[in-house]
Amino acid sequence: MSCCPGDEEDVLVLLDDDRTAELAMLLKALAHPARIQLLRHLSSYGQCYFGSLADVVGLAPSTTSQHVKVLKEAGLILGSAEEQRTCYCINPARLAELKQLVQSL
């Protein structure tokens, strides 16, 4: 008896080492509720967000900045300075890559 449904001859597709490491890095970037909250907020906002991200997560600006840094390093969000404020938005290509990697599990 098998714990997995389906034919026992089904072939599992394994990720190569590079893609596995990439998936692990992306999941690590999402391994905090505040980062998921930031990603959801920016995704639902749908355009360049100029507001205070600290207000979104209810954390100190310095703590929020560290969470934003992790998401930016993972490529999940983009930030660009315009005049004296910063615009934050989702990186849709990177988010699509994350979804594809998760679906390949």
PEZI-V885960 format. One line per field, one symbol per residue. phi: phi as a letter, one per 40 degrees, with the letter a starting at -180 (. if undefined). Layout:
phi = ???
This chain:
phi = .bcbchcccdccccccdccccccccccccccadccccccccccccgacbbccccccbgbcdcccdcccdcccccgcbbbbcbfbbbcbaccccccccddcccccc
